[in-house]
Amino acid sequence: MAILKQNDEFDADSLKEKVIGIASDMVMHDSGLHLHKTKAQLLYAPSGCMTVTTSDSQFVLPPFRMLWIPANEAHRVNFRNLVAYRSVYFDTDYAEKYIGSSLKVLHVNPLLKEIIERICFWEWKTPDHGQENILNVFWNEINEAPEEKLTLKMPKDRRFKKVVEEWTLRSAIPPMLKKLTDETGAVEKTITRIFKKETGLSYQEWRQQWRLQRSIELLVEGNSIGEVAHILDFSSDSAFIEFFKKHTGSTPLQYLMKNE
């Protein structure tokens, strides 16, 4: 069995096979914070966009990115729109021979995309000779895949717990600094100090990186430039395009086209 319905229960740690692929079309999903004790996980969506939060970081996974999650790494997967969810679990000892034990975001090329898709629809059993050959190509492609750096450290201070949860669920966007002082009761100087200490960025820098990640999600979900600019409180479409180009080197359209 490889195809799961949205509400099906699944426990990768309870399965003994060294490679387990699953596929599911899901919408409005929140996995909650969890970890896998005996399995490393590849998380990918050939269509749609996922947000993954670990103990201290947030990642956005459009169709041209995958996340490698080592065993015992706590993580939470969120998305609000329809996503073609793909996940492959590997025995830790087997996987670490090829990729090590660190969390990383990798670029997905067309060949890697097709291999992941193939693995996710295999039966759960010991791989046969042909499947082992496919796995060899898979590991070669994984080791050649460029690592992506668009990672956002998340603040942990208890004063931001409520607003960070809202930002994670995309029910609110990080406001300007002055408004955040009203929402949290912390003064601007305190907020700046905490964000610099816990994320390495000033609050304004961090807010811009959050908006960049969210804009990629919204674009992948099919929103127009005007809609994205409005949702993320840019003063105009051109202001959003300039912001996006400054951070990625491409206009939104160019960015999506070069990653297809």
PyMOL commands that set and color helices and strands:
alter all, ss='L'
color gray80, all
select helices_A, chain A and resi 12-14+92-99+110-120+129-144+158-168+177-184+188-199+203-220+225-231+237-248+252-258
alter helices_A, ss='H'
color red, helices_A
select strands_A, chain A and resi 19-26+29-30+39-44+50-54+57-61+65-69+75-79+83-91+104-107+147-148+151-153
alter strands_A, ss='S'
color yellow, strands_A
deselect
rebuild
show_as cartoon
